[in-house]
Amino acid sequence: MKPQDITLQGALWLSMAGEKFGSPQHLALLAQIDVCGSISQAARTTGISYKAAWDAIDHMNNLAGEPLVERLSGGKGGGGTRLTARGRQLVANYQIIAQEHQQFLRNLQRQAGSMADDLLLLKGMSMKTSARNQFLGKVVAIRTGAVNDEVELEVADGLRLVAVVTHDSSENLGLAPGTTAFALIKASSVIVGSGQDGMRLSARNQLHGTVSRLQPGAVNTEVVIELAPGSSIAAIITNGSASQLGLQLGSPACAIFKASSVILGVPG
């Protein structure tokens, strides 16, 4: 995602006693009544039905505790409607608040470039998934195959993950060098090595670090391996395996998982 792609938006509502008092459309309705003196014409201008307009007015009147709109009877035009002094005051104050709100959004928009990474981080924090391990990074390389693509993702300085996805999935996600992507790995898919053996493995991902947390359970132990400052990966292994590996806080360990165990996603 490029910084210029980020557009900040916001909606402004008024409330009274915990109840929503009016939407921008309802306040626009009041403003139009003040201009044209007709509820039907004001409703057409703001894009709502005549009945919905009166329902909105009744709702706002009830919350305000006094009329915001009053009927006018008689006269050459056969009567009409107008805002009360309280209604005009409400519209004027709302317009001031709306202008300040828009100015706030414009000021925030100017900072959008420096906020891009943080907005992506917040999006990742709000993502719900059963995968224990979630990383945010950028695609640094793609090796295209007839059926599958091998995608290399840098998730921290010097820390890279490799995923294998179908070529169709790669195209649908729009993956290319420089693309921001999420990598999801289930803790149950991570094999833990002591970090001291010289065994050669076919698993594409072999990430070395140190044990930063051990959480034994009735059957399994959760092992958290710190890979780099601020980056860690969790694995679930049996208590027997944790004992045989001699895992302790601070001991070297290796997180091993297949490239096919990595699920990739992109910010929506």
C-alpha positions as CSV (number, residue, x, y, z in Angstrom):
1,M,0.0,0.0,0.0
2,K,1.3,3.4,-1.0
3,P,0.9,6.4,1.4
4,Q,-1.0,8.3,-1.3
5,D,-3.6,5.5,-1.4
6,I,-4.7,6.3,2.2
7,T,-7.7,8.5,2.5
8,L,-9.0,9.4,5.9
9,Q,-12.7,9.7,6.4
10,G,-15.0,10.4,9.4
11,A,-18.6,10.8,10.2
12,L,-20.1,13.3,12.6
13,W,-23.1,12.6,14.9
14,L,-24.7,14.6,17.7
15,S,-26.1,12.8,20.7
16,M,-28.1,13.7,23.8
17,A,-28.4,11.6,26.9
18,G,-26.7,8.8,25.1
19,E,-29.1,8.8,22.2
20,K,-28.1,9.8,18.7
21,F,-29.6,13.2,18.0
22,G,-29.1,13.6,14.3
23,S,-27.0,12.4,11.4
24,P,-25.4,14.8,8.9
25,Q,-28.4,14.0,6.6
26,H,-30.9,15.0,9.4
27,L,-29.0,18.3,10.1
28,A,-28.9,18.9,6.4
29,L,-32.7,18.5,6.4
30,L,-33.1,21.2,9.0
31,A,-30.8,23.5,7.0
32,Q,-32.8,23.0,3.9
33,I,-36.1,23.7,5.7
34,D,-34.5,27.0,6.8
35,V,-33.7,27.8,3.2
36,C,-36.8,26.8,1.4
37,G,-39.5,26.8,4.1
38,S,-40.9,23.4,2.9
39,I,-40.5,20.0,4.5
40,S,-41.4,18.2,1.3
41,Q,-38.9,20.2,-0.8
42,A,-36.2,19.9,1.9
43,A,-36.8,16.1,2.0
44,R,-36.3,15.8,-1.8
45,T,-33.2,17.9,-1.7
46,T,-31.6,15.7,1.0
47,G,-32.7,12.4,-0.6
48,I,-35.2,11.1,2.0
49,S,-39.0,10.5,1.9
50,Y,-41.5,13.0,3.3
51,K,-42.5,10.5,6.0
52,A,-38.8,9.9,7.0
53,A,-38.3,13.6,7.2
54,W,-41.1,14.1,9.7
55,D,-40.0,11.0,11.6
56,A,-36.5,12.6,11.9
57,I,-38.0,15.9,13.0
58,D,-40.2,14.3,15.6
59,H,-37.2,12.3,16.9
60,M,-35.1,15.5,17.2
61,N,-37.9,17.5,18.7
62,N,-38.5,14.9,21.4
63,L,-34.8,14.7,22.3
64,A,-34.4,18.5,22.3
65,G,-37.5,18.9,24.5
66,E,-38.7,21.8,22.4
67,P,-39.8,22.3,18.8
68,L,-37.0,22.8,16.2
69,V,-39.5,23.1,13.3
70,E,-42.8,24.9,13.4
71,R,-45.7,25.0,11.0
72,L,-47.0,28.2,9.4
73,S,-50.6,28.4,8.5
74,G,-52.5,30.6,6.1
75,G,-51.0,33.3,3.9
76,K,-50.7,33.5,0.1
77,G,-48.8,30.3,-0.2
78,G,-51.1,28.3,2.0
79,G,-48.6,28.0,4.9
80,G,-45.3,26.2,5.3
81,T,-42.7,25.4,7.8
82,R,-39.7,27.1,9.3
83,L,-37.1,26.5,11.9
84,T,-37.6,27.9,15.4
85,A,-34.9,30.0,17.0
86,R,-33.6,26.9,18.7
87,G,-33.6,25.0,15.4
88,R,-31.6,27.7,13.7
89,Q,-29.1,27.8,16.6
90,L,-28.7,24.1,16.3
91,V,-28.0,24.2,12.6
92,A,-25.5,27.0,13.0
93,N,-23.6,25.3,15.8
94,Y,-23.6,22.0,13.9
95,Q,-22.1,23.7,10.8
96,I,-19.3,25.2,13.0
97,I,-18.6,21.7,14.4
98,A,-18.7,20.1,10.9
99,Q,-16.2,22.7,9.6
100,E,-13.9,22.0,12.5
101,H,-14.3,18.3,11.9
102,Q,-13.4,18.6,8.3
103,Q,-10.4,20.7,9.2
104,F,-9.3,18.0,11.6
105,L,-9.5,15.4,8.9
106,R,-7.6,17.6,6.5
107,N,-4.8,18.1,9.0
108,L,-4.7,14.3,9.7
109,Q,-4.7,13.6,6.0
110,R,-1.4,15.6,5.7
111,Q,0.2,13.1,8.0
112,A,-1.1,10.0,6.2
113,G,2.2,9.4,4.5
114,S,4.0,8.8,7.8
115,M,0.9,6.9,9.2
116,A,0.9,4.3,6.4
117,D,2.9,1.6,8.2
118,D,1.0,2.2,11.5
119,L,-2.4,1.9,9.8
120,L,-1.3,-1.4,8.4
121,L,-0.1,-2.5,11.8
122,L,-3.5,-1.5,13.3
123,K,-5.3,-3.5,10.6
124,G,-3.2,-6.5,11.4
125,M,-4.0,-6.2,15.1
126,S,-7.7,-6.2,14.4
127,M,-7.5,-9.2,12.1
128,K,-9.1,-12.3,13.7
129,T,-7.4,-15.7,12.9
130,S,-6.8,-19.0,14.6
131,A,-3.1,-18.9,13.5
132,R,-0.9,-18.2,16.5
133,N,1.9,-16.6,14.5
134,Q,1.2,-13.5,12.4
135,F,3.8,-11.4,10.6
136,L,3.6,-8.3,8.5
137,G,6.2,-7.7,5.9
138,K,7.0,-7.0,2.3
139,V,7.5,-9.4,-0.7
140,V,11.1,-9.3,-1.7
141,A,11.1,-12.1,-4.3
142,I,8.7,-14.3,-6.2
143,R,9.8,-17.4,-8.1
144,T,7.0,-18.4,-10.5
145,G,6.3,-22.0,-11.4
146,A,3.8,-23.8,-13.6
147,V,1.4,-24.5,-10.7
148,N,2.9,-22.9,-7.6
149,D,4.8,-19.7,-6.8
150,E,7.5,-19.4,-4.1
151,V,7.1,-16.1,-2.3
152,E,9.8,-14.6,-0.1
153,L,8.6,-12.2,2.5
154,E,10.8,-10.0,4.7
155,V,9.1,-9.5,8.1
156,A,12.0,-7.8,9.9
157,D,15.5,-6.6,9.1
158,G,17.3,-9.7,7.9
159,L,14.4,-12.0,8.8
160,R,12.7,-13.7,5.8
161,L,10.0,-16.3,5.4
162,V,9.2,-18.4,2.4
163,A,5.7,-19.4,1.4
164,V,4.5,-21.6,-1.4
165,V,1.1,-20.7,-2.9
166,T,-0.7,-21.5,-6.1
167,H,0.0,-19.3,-9.1
168,D,-3.7,-18.3,-9.1
169,S,-3.6,-17.3,-5.5
170,S,-0.5,-15.2,-6.1
171,E,-2.2,-13.4,-8.9
172,N,-5.5,-12.9,-7.0
173,L,-3.6,-11.4,-4.1
174,G,-1.6,-9.1,-6.4
175,L,1.7,-10.3,-5.0
176,A,4.8,-8.6,-6.4
177,P,8.1,-7.4,-5.1
178,G,7.3,-4.5,-2.7
179,T,3.8,-5.7,-1.9
180,T,2.8,-5.6,1.7
181,A,1.5,-9.0,3.0
182,F,0.6,-10.9,6.1
183,A,2.1,-14.3,6.8
184,L,0.2,-16.7,9.1
185,I,1.7,-19.9,10.6
186,K,-0.1,-22.2,13.0
187,A,1.9,-23.0,16.1
188,S,1.2,-26.7,15.5
189,S,3.0,-26.4,12.1
190,V,6.3,-25.3,13.7
191,I,8.9,-27.9,14.6
192,V,11.4,-27.0,17.2
193,G,15.1,-27.9,17.0
194,S,17.7,-27.4,19.7
195,G,19.6,-25.2,17.4
196,Q,22.8,-27.2,18.0
197,D,22.5,-30.1,15.6
198,G,23.8,-30.0,12.1
199,M,20.9,-32.0,10.6
200,R,20.0,-31.1,7.0
201,L,16.3,-30.7,6.5
202,S,14.0,-30.2,3.5
203,A,11.8,-27.6,5.3
204,R,12.3,-24.3,3.5
205,N,12.0,-22.2,6.7
206,Q,14.6,-22.7,9.4
207,L,14.7,-19.7,11.7
208,H,17.3,-19.6,14.5
209,G,16.8,-17.7,17.8
210,T,16.7,-18.2,21.5
211,V,13.9,-19.5,23.8
212,S,12.1,-16.5,25.4
213,R,9.1,-18.2,27.0
214,L,8.1,-21.7,28.0
215,Q,4.5,-22.5,29.0
216,P,4.0,-26.1,30.0
217,G,0.5,-27.6,29.9
218,A,-1.0,-31.0,30.8
219,V,0.3,-32.6,27.5
220,N,2.0,-29.9,25.4
221,T,4.3,-27.0,25.9
222,E,4.2,-23.7,24.2
223,V,7.6,-22.6,23.1
224,V,8.2,-19.0,22.1
225,I,11.5,-18.4,20.2
226,E,12.8,-14.8,19.8
227,L,14.1,-14.5,16.3
228,A,15.1,-10.9,16.3
229,P,14.3,-7.8,18.4
230,G,10.5,-7.5,18.3
231,S,10.0,-10.7,16.3
232,S,9.2,-14.1,17.8
233,I,7.5,-17.3,16.8
234,A,5.5,-19.8,18.9
235,A,5.4,-23.6,18.6
236,I,3.4,-26.3,20.3
237,I,5.3,-29.4,21.1
238,T,4.8,-32.3,23.6
239,N,6.1,-32.0,27.1
240,G,8.3,-35.0,26.4
241,S,9.9,-33.3,23.3
242,A,10.5,-30.1,25.3
243,S,12.3,-32.2,28.0
244,Q,14.3,-34.2,25.5
245,L,15.5,-31.0,23.8
246,G,16.5,-29.6,27.1
247,L,14.8,-26.3,26.3
248,Q,15.4,-23.5,28.8
249,L,15.0,-19.8,28.8
250,G,17.8,-18.3,26.8
251,S,18.8,-21.6,25.2
252,P,19.3,-21.6,21.4
253,A,16.5,-23.0,19.3
254,C,15.4,-23.3,15.7
255,A,11.9,-22.9,14.4
256,I,11.3,-25.2,11.4
257,F,8.2,-25.1,9.1
258,K,7.4,-25.9,5.6
259,A,6.8,-23.2,3.0
260,S,3.4,-24.8,2.3
261,S,2.5,-24.2,6.0
262,V,2.6,-20.4,5.5
263,I,-0.7,-18.7,4.6
264,L,-0.4,-15.4,2.9
265,G,-2.8,-12.5,2.9
266,V,-2.9,-8.9,1.9
267,P,-4.5,-5.8,3.5
268,G,-8.0,-5.4,2.1
